[in-house]
Amino acid sequence: MRLLVFATLFGVLLDAGDALQIQCYQCEEMKHNDCSTPEFIVNCTVNVQDMCQKEVLVKPDGIHYRKSCASSGACLIASSGYQQFCTGRLNSVCISCCNTPLCNGPKRKRPAPSEATPILQTSRPLLLIMTLVLLALT
């Protein structure tokens, strides 16, 4: 019985860690991509705003940027709705969506192959089974 209670509590604690929060750059109508600095980093609303959005507007006085957090549904609808206006010419509006931290900032260089090796992540079922086995042995 004690094992069942512990396993249940352990599972609940693991589920509590599922709240996803992403960080994005956020600014309005900035020129020259100036808002990709630490003071423009915001924490998006947990489990609501799960993407970063970037708008690139071509105006007579140059290229302007808007960056923000967004929900995946709203961002994907906006980006597909404006796709016909994304020409790169005057009055062009391009909207892109991404779902990794600070992905609406400047493009990064690709990491060297040794840096790109993914970190091993333990899956939840495996972790739960290992815990149960350890408890059964004690």
DSSP file (Angstrom, degrees, kcal/mol; ACC not computed):
  #  RESIDUE AA STRUCTURE BP1 BP2  ACC     N-H-->O    O-->H-N    N-H-->O    O-->H-N    TCO  KAPPA ALPHA  PHI   PSI    X-CA   Y-CA   Z-CA
    1    1 A M     >        0   0    0      0, 0.0     4,-2.3     0, 0.0     5,-0.2   0.000 360.0 360.0 360.0 -43.7    0.0    0.0    0.0
    2    2 A R  H  >  +     0   0    0      1,-0.2     4,-2.4     2,-0.2     5,-0.2   0.882 360.0  52.5 -60.5 -38.0    2.8    2.4    0.9
    3    3 A L  H  > S+     0   0    0      2,-0.2     4,-2.6     1,-0.2    -1,-0.2   0.888 107.9  50.5 -64.7 -40.6    4.4    1.7   -2.5
    4    4 A L  H  > S+     0   0    0      2,-0.2     4,-2.3     1,-0.2    -2,-0.2   0.914 111.3  47.9 -64.9 -43.6    1.2    2.5   -4.3
    5    5 A V  H  X S+     0   0    0     -4,-2.3     4,-2.6     2,-0.2     5,-0.2   0.930 113.5  47.6 -63.2 -45.4    0.8    5.8   -2.4
    6    6 A F  H  X S+     0   0    0     -4,-2.4     4,-2.7     1,-0.2    -2,-0.2   0.922 111.9  49.7 -62.1 -44.6    4.4    6.8   -3.1
    7    7 A A  H  X S+     0   0    0     -4,-2.6     4,-2.2     2,-0.2    -1,-0.2   0.893 111.7  49.0 -62.7 -39.6    4.2    5.9   -6.8
    8    8 A T  H  X S+     0   0    0     -4,-2.3     4,-2.1     2,-0.2    -2,-0.2   0.937 113.1  46.1 -65.6 -46.7    1.0    7.9   -7.1
    9    9 A L  H  X S+     0   0    0     -4,-2.6     4,-2.4     1,-0.2    -2,-0.2   0.891 111.5  52.4 -62.6 -39.3    2.5   10.9   -5.4
   10   10 A F  H  X S+     0   0    0     -4,-2.7     4,-2.0     1,-0.2    -1,-0.2   0.911 109.2  49.6 -62.5 -43.1    5.7   10.6   -7.5
   11   11 A G  H  X S+     0   0    0     -4,-2.2     4,-2.1     2,-0.2    -1,-0.2   0.880 110.4  50.5 -63.2 -39.3    3.6   10.5  -10.7
   12   12 A V  H  X S+     0   0    0     -4,-2.1     4,-1.8     2,-0.2    -2,-0.2   0.910 109.3  51.1 -65.5 -42.6    1.7   13.7   -9.6
   13   13 A L  H  X S+     0   0    0     -4,-2.4     4,-0.7     1,-0.2    -2,-0.2   0.883 109.7  50.2 -62.9 -37.8    4.9   15.5   -8.9
   14   14 A L  H >< S+     0   0    0     -4,-2.0     3,-0.9     1,-0.2    -1,-0.2   0.906 108.6  52.1 -66.4 -40.3    6.2   14.6  -12.4
   15   15 A D  H >< S+     0   0    0     -4,-2.1     3,-1.9     1,-0.2    -1,-0.2   0.841 100.2  62.9 -64.8 -32.6    3.0   15.9  -14.0
   16   16 A A  H >< S+     0   0    0     -4,-1.8     3,-0.9     1,-0.3    -1,-0.2   0.788  96.3  60.1 -62.9 -25.9    3.4   19.2  -12.1
   17   17 A G  T << S+     0   0    0     -3,-0.9    -1,-0.3    -4,-0.7    -2,-0.2   0.455  82.4  85.0 -80.0   0.2    6.6   19.7  -14.0
   18   18 A D  T <   +     0   0    0     -3,-1.9     2,-0.4    -4,-0.1    -1,-0.2   0.544  54.4 118.6 -80.1  -7.3    4.8   19.6  -17.4
   19   19 A A    <   -     0   0    0     -3,-0.9     2,-0.5    -4,-0.1    27,-0.1  -0.458  58.3-147.7 -63.2 119.1    3.9   23.3  -17.3
   20   20 A L        +     0   0    0     -2,-0.4    27,-2.2    25,-0.1     2,-0.4  -0.791  22.1 174.9 -98.0 126.9    5.6   24.6  -20.3
   21   21 A Q        -     0   0    0     -2,-0.5     2,-0.3    25,-0.2    25,-0.1  -0.998   8.3-167.1-130.6 131.8    6.9   28.2  -20.4
   22   22 A I        -     0   0    0     27,-0.5    22,-2.7    -2,-0.4     2,-0.4  -0.839  14.1-135.8-114.4 152.3    8.8   29.6  -23.2
   23   23 A Q  E     +A   43   0A   0     -2,-0.3    79,-3.2    20,-0.2    80,-0.4  -0.899  28.5 171.8-106.6 139.2   10.9   32.8  -23.4
   24   24 A C  E     -A   42   0A   0     18,-1.9    18,-2.8    -2,-0.4     2,-0.3  -0.909  37.1-103.3-136.6 164.2   10.6   35.1  -26.3
   25   25 A Y  E     -A   41   0A   0     -2,-0.3     2,-0.4    16,-0.2    28,-0.2  -0.717  38.3-163.7 -83.0 143.1   11.8   38.6  -27.4
   26   26 A Q        +     0   0    0     14,-2.4     2,-0.3    -2,-0.3    42,-0.2  -0.982  24.8 129.4-135.8 125.0    9.0   41.2  -27.2
   27   27 A C  E     -B   67   0B   0     40,-2.2    40,-1.9    -2,-0.4     2,-0.5  -0.975  42.2-124.8-162.4 164.1    8.9   44.6  -28.8
   28   28 A E  E    S-     0   0B   0     -2,-0.3    38,-0.2    38,-0.2    37,-0.1  -0.976  78.4 -22.1-121.0 126.8    6.8   46.8  -31.0
   29   29 A E  E    S+     0   0B   0     -2,-0.5     2,-0.3     1,-0.2    37,-0.2   0.844  79.1 168.8  49.8  50.0    7.8   48.5  -34.3
   30   30 A M  E     -B   65   0B   0     35,-2.6    35,-3.1    -3,-0.1     3,-0.4  -0.703  25.4-137.4 -92.2 145.7   11.6   48.4  -33.7
   31   31 A K  E >  S+B   64   0B   0     -2,-0.3     3,-1.4    33,-0.2    33,-0.2  -0.715  78.6  16.4 -98.6 154.1   14.0   49.1  -36.6
   32   32 A H  T 3  S-     0   0    0     31,-1.0    -1,-0.2    -2,-0.3    32,-0.1   0.710 118.2 -79.1  61.9  25.5   17.2   47.2  -37.3
   33   33 A N  T >  S+     0   0    0     -3,-0.4     3,-1.0    30,-0.2    -1,-0.3   0.796  82.5 153.8  58.5  29.5   16.2   44.1  -35.2
   34   34 A D  T <   +     0   0    0     -3,-1.4    -1,-0.1     1,-0.3     3,-0.1   0.638  52.8  73.5 -66.5 -15.5   17.3   46.1  -32.1
   35   35 A C  T 3   +     0   0    0      1,-0.2    -1,-0.3     4,-0.1     2,-0.2   0.179  65.1  96.7 -91.6  22.1   15.0   44.3  -29.7
   36   36 A S    <   +     0   0    0     -3,-1.0    -1,-0.2   -11,-0.1    -2,-0.1  -0.298  62.8 103.7-100.7  48.8   17.1   41.0  -29.7
   37   37 A T  S >  S-     0   0    0     -2,-0.2     3,-2.3    -3,-0.1     4,-0.2  -0.850  88.4 -96.8-124.9 162.0   18.9   42.0  -26.5
   38   38 A P  G >  S+     0   0    0      0, 0.0     3,-1.7     0, 0.0    -3,-0.0   0.767 116.4  64.3 -53.6 -32.5   18.3   40.8  -22.9
   39   39 A E  G 3  S+     0   0    0      1,-0.3    -4,-0.1   -14,-0.0    -3,-0.0   0.674 100.7  53.7 -69.2 -12.5   16.1   43.7  -21.8
   40   40 A F  G <  S+     0   0    0     -3,-2.3   -14,-2.4    -5,-0.0     2,-0.4   0.320  81.5 113.5-100.4   7.2   13.5   42.6  -24.3
   41   41 A I  E <   +A   25   0A   0     -3,-1.7     2,-0.3   -16,-0.2   -16,-0.2  -0.662  43.7 179.9 -81.7 130.8   13.2   38.9  -23.1
   42   42 A V  E     -A   24   0A   0    -18,-2.8   -18,-1.9    -2,-0.4     2,-0.6  -0.925  30.9-120.5-127.7 154.5    9.9   38.0  -21.5
   43   43 A N  E     -A   23   0A   0     -2,-0.3   -20,-0.2   -20,-0.2     3,-0.1  -0.852  35.5-135.4 -90.5 123.6    8.4   34.9  -20.0
   44   44 A C        -     0   0    0    -22,-2.7     2,-0.2    -2,-0.6     3,-0.1  -0.334  34.6 -79.1 -76.9 161.8    5.3   33.9  -21.9
   45   45 A T    >>  -     0   0    0      1,-0.1     4,-1.8   -24,-0.1     3,-1.7  -0.436  57.4-105.4 -64.8 126.1    2.1   32.8  -20.2
   46   46 A V  T 34 S-     0   0    0      1,-0.3   -25,-0.2    -2,-0.2    -1,-0.1  -0.263  94.2  -7.5 -58.4 132.5    2.4   29.2  -19.1
   47   47 A N  T 34 S+     0   0    0    -27,-2.2    -1,-0.3     1,-0.2     3,-0.1   0.547 131.1  65.6  58.6  11.8    0.5   26.7  -21.2
   48   48 A V  T <4 S+     0   0    0     -3,-1.7     2,-1.1     1,-0.2    24,-0.3   0.644  97.2  42.8-119.9 -58.2   -1.2   29.4  -23.2
   49   49 A Q     <  +     0   0    0     -4,-1.8   -27,-0.5    22,-0.2    22,-0.3  -0.786  65.4 157.7 -95.1  96.6    1.5   31.2  -25.2
   50   50 A D        +     0   0    0     -2,-1.1     2,-0.3    20,-0.3    21,-0.2   0.267  53.5  52.5-107.1  10.0    3.6   28.3  -26.4
   51   51 A M  E    S-C   70   0B   0     19,-2.2    19,-2.4   -29,-0.1     2,-0.4  -0.942  70.7-127.4-139.9 161.4    5.2   30.0  -29.4
   52   52 A C  E     -CD  69  98B   0     46,-3.0    46,-1.9    -2,-0.3     2,-0.4  -0.880  25.1-154.8-105.7 145.0    7.3   33.1  -30.3
   53   53 A Q  E     -CD  68  97B   0     15,-3.2    15,-2.0    -2,-0.4     2,-0.4  -0.936   8.9-170.0-122.6 144.1    6.1   35.3  -33.2
   54   54 A K  E     -CD  67  96B   0     42,-2.3    42,-2.6    -2,-0.4     2,-0.5  -0.992   2.2-167.3-135.0 126.4    8.1   37.6  -35.4
   55   55 A E  E     -CD  66  95B   0     11,-3.2    11,-2.0    -2,-0.4     2,-0.5  -0.949   2.7-164.3-113.2 132.6    6.7   40.1  -37.8
   56   56 A V  E     -CD  65  94B   0     38,-2.8    38,-2.3    -2,-0.5     2,-0.5  -0.970   9.6-172.7-117.5 117.6    8.9   41.8  -40.4
   57   57 A L  E     -CD  64  93B   0      7,-2.8     7,-3.0    -2,-0.5     2,-0.7  -0.934  15.3-149.0-114.7 130.2    7.3   44.9  -42.0
   58   58 A V  E     +C   63   0B   0     34,-2.3    33,-2.8    -2,-0.5    34,-0.2  -0.876  28.8 170.8 -99.7 113.1    8.9   46.7  -44.9
   59   59 A K  E >   -C   62   0B   0      3,-2.7     3,-2.1    -2,-0.7    33,-0.0  -0.709  49.8 -97.7-117.5 167.5    8.0   50.4  -44.7
   60   60 A P  T 3  S+     0   0    0      0, 0.0     3,-0.1     0, 0.0    30,-0.0   0.815 124.3  48.6 -56.4 -30.5    9.2   53.5  -46.6
   61   61 A D  T 3  S-     0   0    0      1,-0.3     2,-0.3     0, 0.0    -3,-0.0   0.321 125.5 -82.1 -94.7  10.2   11.7   54.3  -43.8
   62   62 A G  E <   - C   0  59B   0     -3,-2.1    -3,-2.7   -31,-0.0     2,-0.4  -0.779  67.5 -28.9 128.1-169.5   13.1   50.8  -43.5
   63   63 A I  E     - C   0  58B   0     -2,-0.3   -31,-1.0    -5,-0.2     2,-0.3  -0.714  53.1-165.6 -89.9 132.2   12.4   47.4  -42.0
   64   64 A H  E     -BC  31  57B   0     -7,-3.0    -7,-2.8    -2,-0.4     2,-0.4  -0.871   3.7-151.6-116.4 150.6   10.5   47.2  -38.8
   65   65 A Y  E     -BC  30  56B   0    -35,-3.1   -35,-2.6    -2,-0.3     2,-0.4  -0.957  11.1-172.5-125.3 141.7   10.2   44.3  -36.4
   66   66 A R  E     - C   0  55B   0    -11,-2.0   -11,-3.2    -2,-0.4     2,-0.4  -1.000  13.9-178.6-125.5 131.4    7.5   43.2  -34.0
   67   67 A K  E     +BC  27  54B   0    -40,-1.9   -40,-2.2    -2,-0.4     2,-0.3  -0.980  13.0 139.5-132.5 144.3    8.2   40.3  -31.7
   68   68 A S  E     - C   0  53B   0    -15,-2.0   -15,-3.2    -2,-0.4     2,-0.2  -0.983  49.8 -87.1-165.7 171.5    6.0   38.7  -29.1
   69   69 A C  E     + C   0  52B   0     -2,-0.3     2,-0.3   -17,-0.2   -17,-0.2  -0.595  49.3 175.8 -81.8 155.4    4.7   35.6  -27.3
   70   70 A A  E     - C   0  51B   0    -19,-2.4   -19,-2.2    -2,-0.2   -20,-0.3  -0.991  35.1-105.4-157.0 157.9    1.8   33.9  -29.0
   71   71 A S     >  -     0   0    0     -2,-0.3     4,-2.6   -22,-0.3     5,-0.3  -0.622  38.0-118.9 -80.8 151.0   -0.5   30.9  -28.8
   72   72 A S  H  > S+     0   0    0    -24,-0.3     4,-2.5    -2,-0.2     5,-0.3   0.900 111.5  50.8 -60.6 -41.4    0.3   28.3  -31.5
   73   73 A G  H  > S+     0   0    0      1,-0.2     4,-2.1     2,-0.2    -1,-0.2   0.952 113.3  43.2 -61.8 -50.3   -3.2   28.6  -33.0
   74   74 A A  H  > S+     0   0    0      1,-0.2     4,-2.4     2,-0.2    -1,-0.2   0.900 115.8  48.7 -63.8 -41.2   -3.2   32.4  -33.3
   75   75 A C  H  X S+     0   0    0     -4,-2.6     4,-2.8     1,-0.2     5,-0.2   0.931 112.1  46.8 -66.9 -45.1    0.4   32.5  -34.6
   76   76 A L  H  X S+     0   0    0     -4,-2.5     4,-2.0    -5,-0.3    -1,-0.2   0.874 113.2  49.3 -66.8 -36.1   -0.1   29.8  -37.3
   77   77 A I  H  X S+     0   0    0     -4,-2.1     4,-2.3    -5,-0.3    -1,-0.2   0.933 113.5  46.7 -65.9 -45.3   -3.3   31.4  -38.5
   78   78 A A  H  X S+     0   0    0     -4,-2.4     4,-1.8     1,-0.2    -2,-0.2   0.920 112.3  49.6 -63.0 -44.1   -1.7   34.9  -38.7
   79   79 A S  H  < S+     0   0    0     -4,-2.8     4,-0.4     1,-0.2    16,-0.3   0.895 114.6  43.6 -66.3 -38.1    1.4   33.6  -40.5
   80   80 A S  H >< S+     0   0    0     -4,-2.0     3,-0.6    -5,-0.2     4,-0.3   0.862 111.9  54.4 -74.0 -33.0   -0.6   31.7  -43.1
   81   81 A G  H 3< S+     0   0    0     -4,-2.3     3,-0.3     1,-0.2    -2,-0.2   0.819 113.5  41.4 -67.7 -30.9   -3.1   34.6  -43.5
   82   82 A Y  T >< S+     0   0    0     -4,-1.8     3,-1.6     1,-0.2     4,-0.4   0.406  84.2 100.8 -96.2   1.6   -0.2   37.0  -44.2
   83   83 A Q  G X  S+     0   0    0     -3,-0.6     3,-1.2    -4,-0.4    -1,-0.2   0.853  78.8  55.9 -58.0 -35.8    1.8   34.7  -46.5
   84   84 A Q  G 3  S+     0   0    0     -4,-0.3    -1,-0.3    -3,-0.3    -2,-0.1   0.727 107.0  51.0 -69.1 -19.9    0.4   36.4  -49.6
   85   85 A F  G <  S+     0   0    0     -3,-1.6     8,-1.8     8,-0.2     2,-1.4   0.392  82.5  99.4 -96.3   2.4    1.7   39.7  -48.3
   86   86 A C    <   +     0   0    0     -3,-1.2    -1,-0.1    -4,-0.4     8,-0.1  -0.663  38.7 129.5 -92.1  84.0    5.2   38.4  -47.6
   87   87 A T        -     0   0    0     -2,-1.4    -1,-0.2     2,-0.2     3,-0.1   0.606  68.4-124.3-111.2 -18.0    7.0   39.7  -50.7
   88   88 A G  S    S+     0   0    0      1,-0.3     2,-0.1    -3,-0.3     3,-0.1   0.388  78.5 107.0  84.2  -4.6   10.1   41.4  -49.3
   89   89 A R  S >  S-     0   0    0      1,-0.2     3,-1.9   -31,-0.0    -1,-0.3  -0.376  86.1 -50.7 -97.1 179.9    9.0   44.6  -51.1
   90   90 A L  T 3  S+     0   0    0      1,-0.3    -1,-0.2    -2,-0.1   -31,-0.2  -0.227 128.8  15.7 -52.6 135.7    7.6   47.9  -49.8
   91   91 A N  T 3  S+     0   0    0    -33,-2.8    -1,-0.3     1,-0.3     2,-0.2   0.573  91.2 151.8  70.6  13.5    4.5   47.3  -47.5
   92   92 A S    <   -     0   0    0     -3,-1.9   -34,-2.3   -34,-0.2     2,-0.4  -0.482  28.2-164.4 -71.4 143.5    5.5   43.6  -47.2
   93   93 A V  E     -D   57   0B   0     -8,-1.8     2,-0.5   -11,-0.3   -36,-0.2  -0.979   7.5-178.8-131.6 119.3    4.4   41.8  -44.0
   94   94 A C  E     -D   56   0B   0    -38,-2.3   -38,-2.8    -2,-0.4     2,-0.5  -0.978   4.1-170.2-119.9 129.2    6.0   38.5  -43.0
   95   95 A I  E     -D   55   0B   0     -2,-0.5     2,-0.3   -16,-0.3   -40,-0.2  -0.973   6.3-178.4-120.1 128.5    4.9   36.6  -39.9
   96   96 A S  E     -D   54   0B   0    -42,-2.6   -42,-2.3    -2,-0.5     2,-0.3  -0.933  10.0-155.5-126.8 152.7    6.8   33.6  -38.6
   97   97 A C  E     +D   53   0B   0     -2,-0.3     2,-0.3   -44,-0.2   -44,-0.2  -0.929  14.7 169.9-124.9 147.1    6.2   31.3  -35.6
   98   98 A C  E     -D   52   0B   0    -46,-1.9   -46,-3.0    -2,-0.3     6,-0.1  -0.976  25.0-148.3-152.7 161.9    8.7   29.1  -33.7
   99   99 A N        +     0   0    0     -2,-0.3   -46,-0.0   -48,-0.2   -48,-0.0   0.009  63.1  91.0-130.6  32.2    8.6   27.1  -30.5
  100  100 A T  S >  S-     0   0    0    -48,-0.1     3,-1.8   -78,-0.0     4,-0.2  -0.909  89.4 -75.6-120.9 155.7   12.0   27.1  -28.9
  101  101 A P  T 3  S-     0   0    0      0, 0.0   -77,-0.2     0, 0.0    -2,-0.1  -0.208 111.5  -8.1 -55.2 129.6   13.4   29.7  -26.4
  102  102 A L  T >  S+     0   0    0    -79,-3.2     3,-1.2     1,-0.1   -78,-0.2   0.726  85.9 143.4  59.2  26.9   14.2   33.1  -27.9
  103  103 A C  T <   +     0   0    0     -3,-1.8    -1,-0.1   -80,-0.4   -79,-0.1   0.616  59.3  68.5 -73.4 -11.9   13.7   31.7  -31.4
  104  104 A N  T 3  S+     0   0    0     -4,-0.2    -1,-0.3    -6,-0.1     3,-0.1   0.200  87.9  87.5 -92.2  18.7   12.3   35.0  -32.6
  105  105 A G  S <  S-     0   0    0     -3,-1.2     3,-0.1     1,-0.3   -69,-0.0  -0.101  96.4 -44.8 -93.7-161.6   15.6   36.7  -32.3
  106  106 A P  S    S-     0   0    0      0, 0.0    -1,-0.3     0, 0.0     2,-0.1  -0.297  71.8 -91.8 -66.6 153.6   18.5   36.9  -34.8
  107  107 A K        -     0   0    0     -3,-0.1     2,-0.3     1,-0.1    -3,-0.0  -0.428  44.7-139.3 -65.8 138.0   19.4   33.8  -36.7
  108  108 A R        -     0   0    0     -2,-0.1     2,-0.1    -3,-0.1    -1,-0.1  -0.665  17.6-104.4 -99.0 155.1   22.1   31.8  -34.9
  109  109 A K        -     0   0    0     -2,-0.3    -1,-0.1     1,-0.1     0, 0.0  -0.472  45.4 -99.8 -70.5 148.1   25.0   30.0  -36.5
  110  110 A R        -     0   0    0     -2,-0.1    -1,-0.1     1,-0.1     6,-0.0  -0.482  42.6-113.9 -68.3 137.3   24.7   26.3  -36.7
  111  111 A P        -     0   0    0      0, 0.0    -1,-0.1     0, 0.0     5,-0.1  -0.340  33.8 -96.8 -70.3 155.1   26.6   24.5  -33.9
  112  112 A A    >>  -     0   0    0      1,-0.1     4,-1.4     3,-0.0     3,-1.4  -0.348  41.9-103.7 -64.2 153.1   29.6   22.3  -34.7
  113  113 A P  T 34 S+     0   0    0      0, 0.0     4,-0.3     0, 0.0     3,-0.2   0.818 122.3  54.7 -52.9 -34.3   28.7   18.6  -34.9
  114  114 A S  T >4 S+     0   0    0      1,-0.2     3,-0.5     2,-0.2    -2,-0.0   0.828 110.0  47.0 -69.6 -29.5   30.2   18.0  -31.5
  115  115 A E  T <4 S+     0   0    0     -3,-1.4    -1,-0.2     1,-0.2    -3,-0.0   0.693 103.1  64.2 -81.5 -19.8   28.0   20.7  -29.9
  116  116 A A  T 3<  +     0   0    0     -4,-1.4    -1,-0.2    -3,-0.2    -2,-0.2   0.450  68.7 121.7 -86.6   0.4   24.9   19.4  -31.6
  117  117 A T    <   -     0   0    0     -3,-0.5    -3,-0.0    -4,-0.3     2,-0.0  -0.487  66.8-121.8 -66.6 123.2   24.8   16.1  -29.8
  118  118 A P        -     0   0    0      0, 0.0     2,-0.3     0, 0.0    -1,-0.1  -0.330  21.1-114.7 -68.6 147.9   21.5   15.8  -28.0
  119  119 A I        -     0   0    0      1,-0.1     2,-0.2    -2,-0.0     0, 0.0  -0.646  35.4-107.1 -80.3 136.2   21.5   15.3  -24.2
  120  120 A L        -     0   0    0     -2,-0.3     2,-0.5     1,-0.0    -1,-0.1  -0.464  37.6-163.9 -64.9 126.6   20.1   12.0  -23.1
  121  121 A Q        -     0   0    0     -2,-0.2     2,-0.3    -3,-0.0    -1,-0.0  -0.963  14.1-132.3-117.6 131.1   16.7   12.5  -21.5
  122  122 A T        -     0   0    0     -2,-0.5     2,-0.1     1,-0.1    -2,-0.0  -0.620  23.6-126.3 -80.7 135.0   15.0    9.9  -19.4
  123  123 A S     >  -     0   0    0     -2,-0.3     4,-2.1     1,-0.1     5,-0.2  -0.492  17.9-118.0 -79.8 154.0   11.4    9.2  -20.3
  124  124 A R  H  > S+     0   0    0      1,-0.2     4,-2.6     2,-0.2     5,-0.2   0.899 111.1  51.8 -60.3 -46.7    8.7    9.4  -17.5
  125  125 A P  H  > S+     0   0    0      0, 0.0     4,-2.4     0, 0.0    -1,-0.2   0.907 111.2  48.4 -60.3 -39.1    7.6    5.7  -17.7
  126  126 A L  H  > S+     0   0    0      2,-0.2     4,-2.4     1,-0.2    -2,-0.2   0.910 111.7  49.4 -65.5 -41.5   11.2    4.5  -17.4
  127  127 A L  H  X S+     0   0    0     -4,-2.1     4,-2.0     2,-0.2    -1,-0.2   0.899 111.8  48.9 -63.8 -41.5   11.8    6.8  -14.5
  128  128 A L  H  X S+     0   0    0     -4,-2.6     4,-2.4     2,-0.2    -2,-0.2   0.906 111.6  48.9 -64.9 -42.9    8.6    5.6  -12.8
  129  129 A I  H  X S+     0   0    0     -4,-2.4     4,-2.5    -5,-0.2    -2,-0.2   0.912 110.4  50.9 -64.1 -43.0    9.5    1.9  -13.3
  130  130 A M  H  X S+     0   0    0     -4,-2.4     4,-2.3     1,-0.2    -1,-0.2   0.902 110.6  49.5 -62.3 -40.2   13.0    2.5  -12.0
  131  131 A T  H  X S+     0   0    0     -4,-2.0     4,-2.4     2,-0.2    -2,-0.2   0.919 110.9  49.3 -64.0 -44.0   11.6    4.1   -8.9
  132  132 A L  H  X S+     0   0    0     -4,-2.4     4,-2.3     2,-0.2    -2,-0.2   0.898 110.8  50.1 -63.2 -40.5    9.1    1.3   -8.3
  133  133 A V  H  X S+     0   0    0     -4,-2.5     4,-1.6     2,-0.2    -1,-0.2   0.926 110.9  49.2 -63.6 -44.7   11.9   -1.3   -8.7
  134  134 A L  H  X S+     0   0    0     -4,-2.3     4,-0.8     1,-0.2    -2,-0.2   0.894 112.1  48.6 -62.7 -40.0   14.1    0.5   -6.2
  135  135 A L  H >< S+     0   0    0     -4,-2.4     3,-0.5     1,-0.2    -1,-0.2   0.879 108.5  53.6 -66.9 -37.3   11.2    0.7   -3.7
  136  136 A A  H 3< S+     0   0    0     -4,-2.3    -1,-0.2     1,-0.2    -2,-0.2   0.828 106.7  53.3 -66.9 -30.6   10.4   -3.0   -4.1
  137  137 A L  H 3<        0   0    0     -4,-1.6    -1,-0.2     1,-0.2    -2,-0.2   0.693 360.0 360.0 -78.5 -18.3   14.1   -3.8   -3.3
  138  138 A T    <<        0   0    0     -4,-0.8    -1,-0.2    -3,-0.5    -2,-0.2   0.464 360.0 360.0 -91.3 360.0   14.0   -1.8   -0.1
